[in-house]
Amino acid sequence: MDCIKIPRILNKMNEIFEQNGYEAYLVGGAVRDMLMGKTPHDWDITTNATPEQVTGIFHKVIPTGIAHGTVTVHFMGNEIEVTTFRTESDYSDGRHPDKVEYTGKIEEDLSRRDFTMNAIAASLKDGHLVDPFCGKKDISQKTIRTVGKPVERFTEDGLRPVRAVRFASQLGFKIEKETLEALSLEETLKKTAGISPERFRDELMKLLGAEKPSEGFKLMEKCGILQIFMPELLKGKNCIQADDRGYHIFDVFDHNIYACDGAPREKPLLRLAALLHDTGKPDSRTEHQENGIKIVNFYNHERFSKEIAEKLMTRLKFSNAQIEYVCHLISLHMFHYEPSWTDAAVRRFLVKTGTEYVDDLFSLRLADMYGKYNENVRLHDSAACKCLLEFKTRIEKQEELNSAMSLKDLAVNGKDLINQGIPAGKQLGLILNELFETVLEDPSQNTKDKLIEIAINIYKRDS
């Protein structure tokens, strides 16, 4: 196939370019995805029209990257990035070119791109492919190869090695031998170490959406990228979990990355929690003999893991809300349920966890189980899974009862108690907390009359 079908909206866009004497091409990831039979998420256009000329022929144009020849065109309800054919040289900051020059040839523009699979253009006029670096062939062979010499491409932009790893995991491609070797070179790693934490974080989140993120983490560990950005994960290498009880077969590092695979693909933050959930094990590992049996324990490792996750995510500039979510799940992932629990105990668990976290916490526990063996088959019909399902059913029943899960769910509030003669202050807060405990134990007590009666008795007792 020497051409691809151009979407109708881009045909319409091309009419405007042609009417004004310009060429335009679809380029980059959109072309790659279409050649792989996938639907692109967005479109990048390159043209021989300058940004000023593009601005002159379209009604609404935003100068989003004017210094590098890029504008965003609002066209038929879409935002489409348009960049002038250009060449680049010298990348002193490891990201942006020091010098950008416009060129009249699409082939010269393609020569500045990172990988051959991303250096294919398709004419907006008829879908004809321009493929000077055999990117189509590399796509068919599922190969990632740089345009030109790998070291040159990687030392131009320190993010490119991370993108190579992410693409390999995300697309299921192999990295070509010379390209792979260049990832581990000192000059490559030095340039990669200089990228901003935010740029690495964004690639990390994309990697977490791959079918098997573990493949990407193995590659980053092998070439040295992981040591730069997530050294906490590497502390799990050769931290042995296995003992004579047979609970684990992997070291902590492999267990964490396989648990990440086992978490829902559509929830990258939950996968991040799975990736980091046991990072505290190396700091909490103990080993002893018990009746001739080797026992390995990791007491309170969830507390250590939470602290590590918080520091790592802060360093990578995650938002406070994202950090709170991941750390909350990690801190609770060692929850222990027994069928002997009362309904009140189940409700207390819900209050401690937060109803909005329950489903994700159970997914994290299942991912943890998956990470023990790197497969699902051993989870089916296991005693642990049956116990978990029973617990989930009991939680759902409590949620259906619409029991009070916080002070705001009580049938009375502070104002109601003040109206009964209980003064505002610390004692009022203590009484409300005791009422909440009463309702947790027996939801039928959550009526206004009953709680006011109980509150007055508590006030008299304590006074």
Secondary structure as GFF3:
##gff-version 3
##sequence-region A 1 463
A	DSSP	alpha_helix	8	19	.	.	.	ID=ss1
A	DSSP	beta_strand	24	27	.	.	.	ID=ss2
A	DSSP	alpha_helix	29	35	.	.	.	ID=ss3
A	DSSP	beta_strand	44	47	.	.	.	ID=ss4
A	DSSP	alpha_helix	51	57	.	.	.	ID=ss5
A	DSSP	beta_strand	60	65	.	.	.	ID=ss6
A	DSSP	three_ten_helix	66	68	.	.	.	ID=ss7
A	DSSP	beta_strand	70	75	.	.	.	ID=ss8
A	DSSP	beta_strand	78	84	.	.	.	ID=ss9
A	DSSP	beta_strand	86	89	.	.	.	ID=ss10
A	DSSP	beta_strand	99	102	.	.	.	ID=ss11
A	DSSP	alpha_helix	106	110	.	.	.	ID=ss12
A	DSSP	three_ten_helix	116	118	.	.	.	ID=ss13
A	DSSP	beta_strand	121	123	.	.	.	ID=ss14
A	DSSP	beta_strand	129	130	.	.	.	ID=ss15
A	DSSP	alpha_helix	135	140	.	.	.	ID=ss16
A	DSSP	beta_strand	143	144	.	.	.	ID=ss17
A	DSSP	alpha_helix	150	156	.	.	.	ID=ss18
A	DSSP	alpha_helix	160	171	.	.	.	ID=ss19
A	DSSP	beta_strand	174	175	.	.	.	ID=ss20
A	DSSP	alpha_helix	177	183	.	.	.	ID=ss21
A	DSSP	alpha_helix	186	193	.	.	.	ID=ss22
A	DSSP	alpha_helix	197	207	.	.	.	ID=ss23
A	DSSP	alpha_helix	213	223	.	.	.	ID=ss24
A	DSSP	alpha_helix	225	229	.	.	.	ID=ss25
A	DSSP	alpha_helix	231	234	.	.	.	ID=ss26
A	DSSP	alpha_helix	252	262	.	.	.	ID=ss27
A	DSSP	alpha_helix	268	276	.	.	.	ID=ss28
A	DSSP	alpha_helix	281	284	.	.	.	ID=ss29
A	DSSP	beta_strand	285	290	.	.	.	ID=ss30
A	DSSP	beta_strand	293	298	.	.	.	ID=ss31
A	DSSP	alpha_helix	301	315	.	.	.	ID=ss32
A	DSSP	alpha_helix	320	332	.	.	.	ID=ss33
A	DSSP	alpha_helix	343	353	.	.	.	ID=ss34
A	DSSP	three_ten_helix	355	357	.	.	.	ID=ss35
A	DSSP	alpha_helix	358	373	.	.	.	ID=ss36
A	DSSP	alpha_helix	383	400	.	.	.	ID=ss37
A	DSSP	three_ten_helix	407	409	.	.	.	ID=ss38
A	DSSP	alpha_helix	414	418	.	.	.	ID=ss39
A	DSSP	alpha_helix	426	441	.	.	.	ID=ss40
A	DSSP	three_ten_helix	443	445	.	.	.	ID=ss41
A	DSSP	alpha_helix	448	462	.	.	.	ID=ss42
###
